[in-house]
Amino acid sequence: QVQLVESGGGLVQPGGSLRLSCAASTSFFSVYAMGWYRQAPEKQRELVASFTNGGSTTYADSVKGRFTISRDNAKKMVYLQMNSLKPEDTAVYYCNRDPASWTWGQGTQVTVSS
């Protein structure tokens, strides 16, 4: 079973930035499309960014132009650079395949508040 470990969250003021990291314990990491998801309180988990194994990226409209997903296949890592953060970005952030099929990790809390 693939293990996912997310890190990098924290408390940041509106307009600030954070960089999230995710480590995946699979030797076949490079063949999978990877995504970052988030779940805000009392809301369903949503996909916010995806990076295919072919190198293309897609973003939810709510984060387009502010978030950037990247990956390092050699390190089996996926990253999410988040800029111009807004209070509505507050959520627990997770990584997983796209579409998600692995067991979820613990996630990393991002709180945007003044």
C-alpha positions as CSV (number, residue, x, y, z in Angstrom):
1,Q,0.0,0.0,0.0
2,V,1.3,3.4,-1.0
3,Q,2.0,5.8,1.9
4,L,1.5,9.5,1.5
5,V,3.1,12.1,3.8
6,E,2.2,15.7,3.4
7,S,4.0,18.6,5.1
8,G,4.5,22.3,4.9
9,G,1.2,23.7,6.1
10,G,0.8,26.4,8.7
11,L,-0.8,29.7,9.7
12,V,-0.3,32.5,7.2
13,Q,-1.8,35.9,6.7
14,P,-3.9,36.7,3.7
15,G,-1.7,37.5,0.7
16,G,1.1,35.2,2.1
17,S,2.6,32.1,0.6
18,L,3.3,28.5,1.6
19,R,4.9,25.6,-0.1
20,L,3.4,22.1,0.5
21,S,5.3,18.9,0.0
22,C,4.2,15.3,-0.4
23,A,6.3,12.2,-0.3
24,A,4.9,9.0,-1.9
25,S,6.3,5.5,-1.1
26,T,5.9,3.9,-4.5
27,S,8.7,2.9,-6.9
28,F,6.3,3.7,-9.8
29,F,5.7,7.3,-8.9
30,S,6.6,8.6,-12.3
31,V,3.9,6.8,-14.1
32,Y,1.1,8.3,-12.1
33,A,-0.8,11.6,-12.5
34,M,-0.6,13.3,-9.1
35,G,-3.0,15.7,-7.5
36,W,-3.4,18.1,-4.6
37,Y,-6.7,18.0,-2.9
38,R,-8.2,20.0,0.0
39,Q,-11.1,19.7,2.4
40,A,-12.4,22.6,4.3
41,P,-14.6,22.2,7.4
42,E,-18.1,20.8,6.5
43,K,-17.2,20.7,2.8
44,Q,-16.3,17.8,0.4
45,R,-12.8,17.1,-0.5
46,E,-11.9,18.8,-3.9
47,L,-9.1,18.5,-6.4
48,V,-7.3,21.8,-6.7
49,A,-4.3,20.9,-8.9
50,S,-3.1,18.0,-11.0
51,F,0.2,17.1,-12.7
52,T,0.1,14.3,-15.3
53,N,3.0,12.0,-16.0
54,G,3.2,13.7,-19.3
55,G,3.9,17.0,-17.8
56,S,0.7,18.9,-18.1
57,T,-1.0,20.7,-15.3
58,T,-4.6,21.6,-14.5
59,Y,-6.0,23.8,-11.7
60,A,-9.3,24.5,-10.2
61,D,-10.7,27.9,-11.2
62,S,-10.5,29.0,-7.5
63,V,-6.7,28.7,-7.4
64,K,-5.7,29.3,-11.0
65,G,-2.9,31.8,-11.3
66,R,-2.1,31.6,-7.6
67,F,-1.1,27.9,-7.0
68,T,1.6,26.0,-8.9
69,I,2.0,22.2,-8.8
70,S,5.3,20.6,-9.5
71,R,6.9,17.2,-9.0
72,D,10.3,15.5,-8.7
73,N,10.0,12.0,-9.9
74,A,13.5,11.1,-8.7
75,K,12.6,12.0,-5.2
76,K,9.0,10.7,-5.5
77,M,7.8,14.1,-4.4
78,V,5.0,16.5,-5.4
79,Y,4.8,20.1,-4.4
80,L,2.2,22.8,-4.2
81,Q,3.4,26.4,-4.2
82,M,0.6,28.6,-2.9
83,N,0.8,32.4,-3.4
84,S,-1.7,35.2,-2.7
85,L,-3.4,33.0,-0.1
86,K,-7.0,33.9,0.8
87,P,-9.0,33.0,3.9
88,E,-11.1,30.7,1.7
89,D,-8.0,28.6,1.0
90,T,-8.1,27.4,4.6
91,A,-8.4,23.6,4.6
92,V,-6.5,20.4,5.2
93,Y,-4.5,19.7,2.1
94,Y,-3.8,16.2,0.8
95,C,-2.0,14.6,-2.1
96,N,-3.0,11.5,-4.0
97,R,-3.2,10.1,-7.4
98,D,-5.5,11.7,-9.9
99,P,-8.0,10.3,-9.7
100,A,-7.5,9.5,-6.1
101,S,-7.2,5.7,-5.3
102,W,-4.6,5.4,-2.6
103,T,-5.2,5.5,1.1
104,W,-5.2,9.2,2.2
105,G,-2.4,10.5,4.3
106,Q,-2.8,12.7,7.4
107,G,-2.8,15.9,5.3
108,T,-1.4,19.2,6.3
109,Q,-3.4,22.0,7.8
110,V,-3.4,25.4,6.0
111,T,-5.0,28.3,7.8
112,V,-5.2,31.7,6.2
113,S,-6.1,34.3,8.8
114,S,-5.1,37.7,10.0
